[in-house]
């Protein structure tokens, strides 16, 4: 277990969105949160990364209590979040945007250089469009830059909020190939995904959320095979088709 | 609409008590000092209330508000010294002059936003001051003008001005309150939240802004007239005082922007502070330092102002432990019927929308490069292509968010590429966005009723959320399954929920052709199925769709024909079946060996 949430209650000032949420993320897993719109999936990621402070409950990373940690403290402990949209600095170049992700390493220029080289190896767009203004990129290209940027700090746990959003089929495949690669390199991944087909296809574990609570947790296989869940939340036929024959 | 909570009732009672006290005060106390302090508090309250309309609601920050005090003051001064007419005539004339000049200024500064707008309003104030200083034959120049005394008994002292100014405060509150409840008010807020989007949903933004400007000046002009009588002597530096503009801004920021009572509260607090600092530090400029520090403190610690912060605190306390906008369980009732304007479908499909040789450059990059395609009436046309191939830019050129460098857009055979976005919306062109662009601080229901199918002056005064519009909006919210959140602020919804509300919003326009930019992105699969169903249903009723989407199974199921873009050009067009065999499409977009089946089982 790398991350555990216990009885977490939290919201945005107009009532509670998470209403006593218990969730465990296994070390080395790709855990995918699915559920209806407004179930509180993105809120879980915000609570973990310190953007939102839980009103009640406890969040633990390995042996450290991070319930009340600030975003920069959470980052330095090795959790990095890629937000849902609009996370890039449009006036900066692609290169500057990616280097921004290495801000905590700014004193170690050698390390920064090496990481940048690794990241641009993984995401060729970083090298190809490096000197261009990031604002000129399309929605999907911007997400690639955001992924590249998040890897600059070599995190333990990567939080991805709907990585499939706005990606064309080719980029989508590339991105999820990279999710698998990061996982193989030892990084635990917690992602929120509406594209259940691809999200559960890539995940080892799955969480079904409903009304700010966890409805069901298991391996992604178990979730896909669960008939009621498939019918209710995954859009019947899509989930059936996703299960290999 | 809003429930009468205990806090709200207490607040109303407090307001009534304050007002009663202000009315009664001169009757039992003859303390002229405090009457004068209150008179200035009223003046700042009126100025702040006016400023709140153009800057709080519409988001256009002006530092020229005291220009309208000067205009009102000089208008009354000039008339009163030349013709012996009653203040009951000169003050309304002052109000009219201020409103007219404000409207003219509005026309002039129409194209500027942000910093340049602020600079222009300062310039406007200084130019008026210069005119007053140099046109000595009219204004008396730097020696100023002395107004004739009004004719009421001397023992009343300044009390009549006190009551007239208090009346103006009351009128300001009523005007602000009324504006917030009409189409005019929601239109102004839409402009503040996202001016381009406001245009895209059919709001005639220039007219709204000009009228907003006039509304923000009219009562301030009247107050300037009263102020001039009260002073009996006016001069350019006193009447066109930029410091008063700054006080006005500070009053609104302190009390709470875009609220009815915030500017009033702020006006009173600023005057009390100004009086105290004048008494204790008046000889030096230390009072200005104190105001500077206050401004910094407000921005740092009370960024929303006193009233909104207090309201948020009460809401937070009341809703503690109550489920918030998180609403997980899917509503699986069978699809709700959706009434639309009945319309017979034309027997023969014809070209409804055509793009012809469109070019759009961003620096060296040709995002859209000689793009031509057409959409036949009654079709669901898909627009697909790799990220960066120009799909969203093409939408922007069609709906008027951007202007093409070359090429034509034709709708129903008529060129529309020179029309502003709201006119295109009125013709029947609706559009949603890839990243949602709702008016975040409006409620969900206000967002859905915000789109306007036409423009008329009468519409401005129509209730913002009223009549059969509300029924239709509720129906649309039911359709997307969001009616439970009708009164939540749009900004508090999750991304997927915002997409659904935006869909309801565009359907409110009841457009002939609907451009959907990645409608399925971020939407739960069960809802996607319902979305597909509803698009079919609307299509059967005669609506034409153009859909940008990466969800290929959805495109294959729904769209015919499909147009494929790459690097800003059309590389293929045909049925989904045809294009997925096209080697160009496979190479540019789908990748090697792709089939629809594979997309499903990937």
Interface residues (C-beta under 8 A of the other chain):
Chain A: X9 X11 X12 X13 X14 X15 X16 X17 X18 X19 X35 X36 X37 X38 X39 X40 X41 X42 X43 X55 X84 X85 X86 X133 X136 X137 X138 X139 X140 X141 X162 X165 X166 X167 X168 X169 X170 X171 X172 X173 X194 X195 X196 X197 X198 X201 X209 X210 X211 X212 X213 X215 X232 X233 X234 X235 X236 X238 X239 X241 X242 X244
Chain B: X312 X315 X316 X319 X320 X321 X322 X323 X324 X325 X326 X327 X328 X329 X330 X332 X362 X363 X365 X384 X385 X386 X387 X388 X389 X392 X434 X435 X488 X489 X492 X493 X494 X495 X496 X497 X500 X518 X521 X522 X523 X524 X525 X526 X527 X528 X529 X550 X551 X552 X589 X590 X591 X594 X599 X600 X601 X602
